[in-house]
Amino acid sequence: MMRVMRVMRVMRGARVLYAVNCKSNESIFRWCFQSVLEVRWTYGSGLRENPRNGIIWGMFTSNITRRSFVKQTSAAALLSGLPVISSGCSANPAKDIAVKILIIGGGAAGISMAARLKRKLNKGEITLVDPSDRHFYQPGFTFIGAGVWKADDVWMKQESLMPSGVKWIKDRVVEVDAAHNTATLTGGGKLSYDFMVLCPGLQENWSLIQGISKDTLGEGNAHSIYDWQGSCKTWTAVDKFSRTGGRGIFTDTWTKHKCGGAPKKICLLTEQLARKHGKRKDCTFKYFTGSKQLYDVPH
C-alpha cells in the first residue's frame, strides 16, 4: 500500500503528483493516473471561509438554473473550485444541470479534470479532444534521462485512462470561436460547448535554438529531456559521460517551460552518477540559465 503525501492542484496545464512508500515505479505511475479517476480528495471545513472557493460553493448548494449556471460562472471559476469541493455537501443541485463541457488536451490535467467533472455533474456532457494513443507521465522523463526509470515506466495507453462516460475524440482542435462557443477540428468538424477547459500542454520550439532541431537532438552531443525519445538518448549520453568523464554543459531557457526544476535535476543526478562511478574529478559541470535567479521562487 502506498501512502499519499501530497497532491497539488492543476496549474498551467500540468498536474504535479507526489507519492512515497511505493513498492515499484509502476505503482507510482499507476497511482498518478488512476487515482485521479478513483480517489476523492477533500480539503476540510475551510471551504466555506475561503473566498476563492465561494463561487463554487454557492454553485453546488443553491438553486440555480442551467441558464444562470452558464451565464453567471466561468470556466476559470469551475477549474479553481471543483478540485476542492467538500464531500460534506448535502445538496448539489448543479449535479443535475445539463451542461456541455469541452476539454482540449488529454494530458494529466485534461484526464484528471474530465474525471472530476464527470463525478460532479450527473448530466454533464464531457468531451475530451486529444490525438494521442499513449499517455506519458512527463515528469518521469528526467528520471529516464538519469537512468532511474526505464523508458516504458512512464506511459500507458490513453484509452485505459479515459474516465468512464467521457467522450474521447481522437483529433486536434485547430481553431476556437469563443464568441460562438465552438471549436473546429482538423477535419473541419465543429464542436459546441458551454464551457471550455484548455490544457493542451506546451510545445517546444526547437527552431529558436540555432543549430538544433527535434530530429537532430540526441544524434550528436546535444540532448534534451523534454521529449520521451530524447530522454532515452539522454540516458545513453549521461551514462557514458558519468563513467568516462568530460565537460558537461546544462542549460535552462529564458522562456517559460514545463517543470522548471527539470534542468536542475538532470544536472544534479548526472553529478551524482559521476560520484557513484568514481569519476567526479574527471567531470566538469557548468550550468547556464537565462533567468535572474536559479529558481522561480526567490526564497
WOLIN-V539452 format. One record per pair of residues at least 4 apart in sequence whose C-alpha atoms are under 7 Angstrom apart, sorted by the first residue. I is the first residue (numbers start at 1). J is the second residue. Records with the same first field share a line. If there is no record, write none. Layout:
# WOLIN-V539452
I=J + J
This chain:
# WOLIN-V539452
2=20 + 21 + 22
3=19 + 20 + 21
4=19 + 20
5=18 + 19 + 20
6=18
7=17 + 18
8=16 + 17
9=15
10=14 + 15 + 109
11=15
13=109 + 199 + 200 + 201
14=108 + 109
15=108 + 109
17=32
19=28
22=27 + 28
23=27
24=28
25=29 + 153
26=30 + 153
27=31
28=32
29=33 + 154
30=34
31=35
34=38 + 161
35=39
36=112 + 115
37=112 + 115 + 163
42=84 + 85 + 86 + 87
43=84 + 86
44=86
46=50
47=53 + 86
48=54
50=54
53=57 + 81
54=58
55=59
56=60 + 77 + 78 + 81
57=61
58=62
59=94
60=92 + 93 + 94
61=91 + 92 + 93
62=93
63=93
64=68 + 69
65=69
66=70 + 97 + 98
67=71
68=72
69=73
70=194
73=77
74=78
75=79 + 195 + 196 + 197
76=80
77=81
78=82
81=85
94=121
95=120 + 121 + 122 + 123
96=121 + 122 + 123
97=123 + 124
98=123 + 124
99=123 + 124 + 125 + 194
100=124 + 125 + 126 + 193 + 194 + 195
101=125 + 126 + 127 + 193 + 194 + 195 + 196
102=126 + 127 + 128 + 193 + 195 + 196 + 197
103=110 + 127 + 128 + 129 + 196 + 197 + 198
104=128 + 129 + 130 + 197 + 198 + 199 + 200
105=110 + 128 + 129 + 130 + 198 + 199 + 200
106=110 + 111 + 128 + 129 + 130
107=111 + 135
108=112
109=113 + 199
110=114 + 199
111=115 + 162
112=116
113=117
114=118 + 126 + 163
115=119 + 163
116=120
117=121
118=122 + 124 + 126
126=166 + 167
127=166 + 167 + 168
128=167 + 168 + 169
129=168 + 169 + 170 + 171 + 172
130=169 + 170 + 171 + 172
131=170 + 171 + 172
132=158
133=157 + 158
134=155 + 156 + 157 + 158
135=155 + 156 + 157 + 158
136=154 + 155 + 156
137=154 + 155
140=144 + 154
141=145 + 225 + 226 + 228 + 231
142=146 + 225 + 231 + 262 + 266
143=147 + 148 + 149
144=148 + 149 + 150 + 151 + 231 + 232 + 235
145=225 + 231 + 232 + 234 + 235
146=235 + 238 + 266 + 269 + 270
147=235
149=153
151=232
158=162
171=185 + 186
172=185 + 186
173=183 + 184 + 185 + 186
174=184 + 185 + 186
175=183 + 184
176=182 + 183 + 184
177=181 + 182 + 183
178=182
181=192 + 193 + 194
182=190 + 191 + 192 + 193
183=190 + 191 + 192
184=188 + 189 + 190 + 191
185=189 + 190
206=212 + 213 + 214
207=212 + 213
212=216 + 217
213=217
217=222 + 223 + 224 + 230
218=222 + 223 + 230 + 233 + 234
223=230 + 234
224=230 + 231 + 234
225=230 + 231 + 234
226=230 + 231
227=231
228=232
229=233
230=234
231=235
232=236
233=237
234=238
235=239
236=240
237=241
238=242 + 270
239=243
240=244
241=245 + 246
242=270 + 273 + 274 + 277 + 279
243=274 + 277 + 279
244=279
245=279 + 282 + 283
246=282 + 283 + 284
247=283 + 284 + 285
248=284 + 285 + 286
249=285 + 286 + 287
250=267 + 286 + 287 + 288
251=263 + 287 + 288 + 289
252=263 + 288 + 289 + 290
253=289 + 290
254=290 + 291
261=265
262=266
263=267
264=268
265=269
266=270
267=271
268=272
269=273
270=274
271=275
272=276
273=277
274=278 + 279 + 280
275=279 + 280
279=283
